[in-house]
Amino acid sequence: FFSRQAYVRGAVLAPLLLLAISINRVAADSTVTVKPVRYCSSTGWFGICTGHSYPWGNFWESAGVSSNDQDKIFMAYLATPPSSSAVKNIVFLTSGQQGSSGGADENNVVSGYKTGWSWNTKLNGQKSLSLDGRSLAVRFKDDNGADFSPSDTVFVTAANSMFNHMMWTSTKDKFLTAYANFLGSHVSSWSNVEKIYFAGTSRGGCLVSRLAKKLMDDSSVNVANAKFMVHIVDGVCKYSQNEYGTTSDTIDNPNSPNSAFKNYKARKTDISAQVATAANKRNMCMRHVVGGEEVTNLALGVRAFTHNTCSSSAGCTLTDSNGEEYYKQTWHDIEHIDFGRNYDFDHVTVDNFLDHYQNACKPKFEPPPPPTPTNTPTPRPKVIYERLPAERLASP
């Protein structure tokens, strides 16, 4: 049916076609509608703002977050959220801090936003933007539709969470309350939630780590049925506030050469105390990739956190009471900004997290297969042989 030349052409082109399809699938951007938490929705004389709208609800306002901070928080749904009665899963991803005061608009490999995503929101409370198809936000949703279906999952990605490093402890607590209440508004009951997936870079990594801890530790929130998956890129918490248990003590990055000009290290925290109870450890699957570069380059000591005994070049793994992994950390010789923005390292971030979900988190949380039934052989009926009368007569 085919000539030899056609066969050869097909043999050569087919793998290239499959590769092109694969690349196109990964690189396909996703269009979302981005909205600020608060914006000026009406003006009066001289363009002075006379009213504000809150597209995401009043959760930040009610928690006491300042108006200025609310104006700088931008988020989007990756899919239309289902009704609260249908929600079983929550996915929340976030970029890191956007500049010293939260006014920048940088790209991010986790949230998917591209550089220049912000706009003047005065009388303009939403904008259609495309998320990078190589990002964790887009790929996690596209690759895991069987586990996180849009019919039962809330997908949120934040361009700027405003969970900034220099804020007071009390201010950060207000943000945590606001984000927890915002996510909780999508469910009829926290007890119905089965899976929670959080991911963030830098300060966003600190936010999702603390948010998971808040939900797990808060007695008023019943997430006992929820399995948590938390993926962090060089998560930065403020050690002078003991944020997420971080301290002034450090561990040098064992996979980075130390010198007077380059010294990557991370702030110690005891992860086993942050994922505190045995039940929480059994319900947690956490992955952290750490570099430890000084973030500000001004010797201010702003660095990622590390588990307090994780000094091996191979990283470390913590296990729960069932012997299952609940925290895994690896060290990488990557600059802090590149970690969160450069897709040249997405094999360490995006690919790594997708693999970790499939090969660590999913097997840990999947119900065990039903026992294989054993085929018990049917006992043979007992046969009693009795001689017939003629046989009895013939016997000696």
N, C-alpha and C positions, 0 to 999 in steps of 0.2 A: 504493500500500500504506500510506503514511503521510499523515496530514493535514499541512497547512502548519504548523499550530500545533505538532504533535508534532515536525516537522522542526526548527523554530526552537528549541524547548525542548532538543532533542538537541544542536543546534549550540552552544547556550550552556552546557549542563551537561557535555558531553563533555570540554572542556578543563579544567573545574573538577574533574571526576572524576579525570582524569589527574594534575592537580596534587595532589589529595588523596592519590592512590596514591603519588606520588613523595615527598610529605612523610611519609606513613606509613612508607614504606620507609626513609627516612633516619633517622626518629625512633624506629624500633623498637629497644628495648633488647635486650640479649643477656644471658642468665643464665649465670653461671659459678660454679664452686666455688673460692673463695679459700682459700689455706692459707699459714701462716707457714713459714719455713724450719726453725724449731725451736719447740717448745712443751712445756709441762709435761703429761705424759700420765699420771702417777700421783702420788698424794700419800699421806702417812702421817699421823702424829699432828699435830693442830693445823693440818692442811691444808698441811703443809710438803711441797714437791715432792720426790719420791724418784726420779723418772725422766723422761726427755725422749724425744720422738720427732722424727724428721726427715723430714717428708712429701716433701721434694724431694731427699732424699739427703744424704750427709755431705760434700758438696763444699766448703761454707763452713767446716765444722769441720776438714776435712783441710787447708784452705789457711791455717788459723790465725786465722780471723775470730772475734772475741770472741763469747761467748754472748749478751751484751746486744744486740749488733748483729744477730746471727742472729734473735733473738726479734722484731725489728722489720721484717724483710724479709717482704713479702707478695706472692704471685704467684698467677696462675691460668692454666690452659689455656683458650684460646678454642674449642678442639675437642679431642676425644680424640686424643692423638698416635698416629700409625701405628707399626708395628713399625720398628725401627732399619734393617732391610734395605730398607724402602720409602721412607725419608726422602730427599728430594731438596732440600727447601727449609726454611729456618729463618726465622721471623718473631719478633722480640723488640722489645717496646715498653715504655717506662717513664716514670713520672712523674718530677718533679724532687725535690729534697730536701724532706722533710716536717718543717718547723720546724728550729730550731737544733740539736736533738739527735735528730731523726728520729721524734719522738713524735706529730706531727700527722697528720691524715687528710683532706687537701684533695682536691677534685675535679681532674681533669686532662683536657684535650681530646685528648691523644695516647693515654694508657693507657685512658681511658674510665671510670675510677672516679669515684664521686660522693662529695661531702663526707659524712664520718661513716662511712666504710667499715670502720674498725678495730673490734675487739672484744677482750674479755678472753679470751685463748686458753687459760687454765688449764683443763685437762681438756676442751677444746673446740677441736680442731685444724683445723676447717674451717667455712666459712660460705658459704651460697648468696647471691650478690649480683647485682644487675643493672648492667651497664655501659651507659653512655649511648650510644644509637644514633647520636648525632651525632658521636661520637668517631672518631678515626683508627683505633683498634683495631678497632672494629666495622665501619666502612665499608670499610677496606682488605680485610678478610677477605671481606665480602659482595660487594664490587665486583670482586674479582680472583680469583674462584674458579677461573676457567679457567687462570690462571697459578700460583696457590697453592692447589691442591686439598687438602682435609683428608685425602685418601688418601695424600698424599706430603709434607705440610707440618706442621711443629711450630709452633704458635701460642702464644706466651707473652706475657702482659702483667703488668707489675709495678706495684703500687700504691706500693710503697716499696722502692727498691733499696738504700738506706742508703749510697750512694756519696757521702758527705758532704764538703763543701768543706774543713772544718777538719781532716780526718784527716791523719795522717802519710803521706808518700809510700809507705812500706813497707806501711802498712795498705791503701792503695788498690790496690797491686800484688796483695795477697792477694785482694781482691775481684775483680779482673780475672781472676786465675787460677781462682777459684771459678766465676764466670759462664761462662768459656770451657769449663771442664771439665763444667759442668752442661749447657750446650748440646751439647757434644760427646758426652755420654752418650746422646743420642737418635739418633746415627748409627752405622752399622756402620763407616764410614770417612769422614773428612772429604773424601776425594777424590771421594766420591759426591755431594757437595752441589753443587747447580747455582746456587741463588739464596739470598742472605742479605739479609733486609730488617730494618734497625734504625731505630728512631725514639725520640726522647726530648726532653724539655724541660728547660731550665736545667741542673742537675747531671746529670740523666738524659741530656741532649744530650752532655755531656762523657763520660759513661760509654760511650754507644754509639759515639762517635767513637774513643775509646781502645780499645774492645773490637774494633772493626773493624781498627784498626791492629795490635793485638796478634795477631789471627788471621792477618793478611796477612804480618806480619813474622816470626812464629815459625816457625823452620825445622822444628820437630817437628810442625807442623800443616800438612798439605798441602791448602790451599784454592785451588790453582792453577786448578781448574775452576769455582770459585764466582764469581758476579757479585754485587758488593756494592751495595746501595742504602741510603744513610744519610740520614735526614731529621731536622733539628735545629731546635728552637725556642729562640732566644736561649741557646745553649749556654754554660755557665759553667765554666771551668777555672781553677785557682788559679795565678796568674802568679808568685807568690813561690816556687812549687815548679817553675816552668817546665813546668807540666802541659800536655800536648799542645802543647808549644813556645811557650806564651804568655809574653809579656814585660810589663814595666811600661809600655812605649810604647803609645800609644792613637791611635785615629782617631775624630774627632768624627762622629757620625751626621749625614750631609749632609741628611737629610730631617726633622730635628728642630731647632726653633729653639733656639739656645744662649743661655743667660742665666745670671745669678747664681743663679737658682732652679731651673733645669732645664738639665742638660747631659748628653745621652746620648752615650756613646762606648764603644768596645770595645777590648779588649786585642789587640795584634797577635800573630799567629803566621803562620808560613810554611806554608800548607797543602800546597804542593808538596813540602815536606820531611817532612810527616806522612804523606802518601800518596806514599811515597818513590820507588819504582822505576817505570820505564816500564810494566812489566807490571801493577803495582798500579793505576796511573792508568787503564790500559785496562779494568781490571776494577772500577772504582769509578764510582758515580753518586751524588753528594752534593749535598744542597740545604740551605741554612742561611738562615733568616729572623732578622734581628738588629735589636734595639732599642738595647740598650746602657745601659739605666737602671742606676744603682747599686742593687744588689739589696737591701742591708741598710738603705738610707737613713741610714746612720751614717757615711758618708764613709770606709768601709773599703776602697774600691776593688774591690769584688766586682762584676765586670761580665762580659758575654758576650765571646767571642773573635771576631775578624775576620781575614780574610786580610790580610796586611801591606801590600798596595797597593790595597785596596778602598776608595777614597775617593770614588768617583763616586756621585751620587744615583741612578744607574741600577743600582748594584751592580757586580758583577764576575763573570766566567766564566773558568775555567781549563780548558784543553783538553789532551788526551793526544797521543801521537805520531801518532795517526790523525786529529787535528783534531776529535775528539769531546769533548764536555763531560764533565768528571769532577767539577767543583765549581762550583756557582752560589750566589751570595749576593745578597740584597737587603736594603735598610735600611728600617725602618718606625718610625714615631713612635707606638709602643705601649708602655705600661708593662709591666715584667717580669712581674708577677703576672697581669695581663690576658692577656698572651701565652699563658700556659700553662693558664689556667682559664676564660677568658671566651669563650663560643661566639659572641659578637657579632663576634669577629675570626676565626672559623673559615674565612672566605674566604681569609685570609692563611696560615693554618696547615693545617687539614685539607684544604680544597678544593685549595689550592696544592700540597700534597704528592701528593694523588691525581692531579692533572693532571700534575705533574712525572714521576710514575712512568709514566703512559700516554704522554706526549709527549716525554720525554727518555730515561729509563732503558730503557724497553721497546724503543724503536727502536734504541737503542745496542747492546743485547745480543741482539736477535733475529738469528738467522742470516740472511745475505743471501739474497734469493730466487734460485732457480736461474735460470741464464741462459735467456733466451727463445730457443727454437730458430729458426734462420733457415731459411726455406723455399728451398732451392737448387733452381732449376728443373731439371727433368729434361732433359738435352740431347736435342735431336731427332736421330733417326737420319739419318745421311747418305744421301741418295738419289742414286744415279747413274743418270742417264737415258741410255739407249742406243737408237739408232734401230733400228727393225726393218728386215729386209732390203728390204721393199717401199719403205720410206721412203728408204733409201740409193739405190735405183735411181731414185727419182723426183727426187732432188735434182740440181740443175744441176752 
